[in-house]
């Protein structure tokens, strides 16, 4: 288990039954480091579709929607986890 996976598991963002892309797949697909998260398995085919269709905005809508939904679900999980942590502290903020 890598450090990133350990941190994700510690804050409740571990594996949710999704198939994640491996480091080798992300590297081969040239996914930028900031985008190598739990939704990268959807970004790889989206970027390939975009490249194959010359980045036309009306193409690859299904892939884009799937990727954006994954990002939104991850955001909701982070907010939920932060609310739980904040509730444990009695509403005190960390900053």
FENSUL-V355647 format. One record per run of one state. SS is the DSSP state (H for helix, E for strand, C for the rest). FROM is the first residue (numbers start at 1). TO is the last residue. If there is no record, write none. Layout:
ss->SS from->FROM to->TO
ss->SS from->FROM to->TO
This chain:
ss->C from->1 to->2
ss->H from->3 to->10
ss->C from->11 to->22
ss->H from->23 to->28
ss->C from->29 to->32
ss->H from->33 to->35
ss->C from->36 to->39
ss->H from->40 to->52
ss->C from->53 to->60
ss->H from->61 to->88
ss->C from->89 to->95
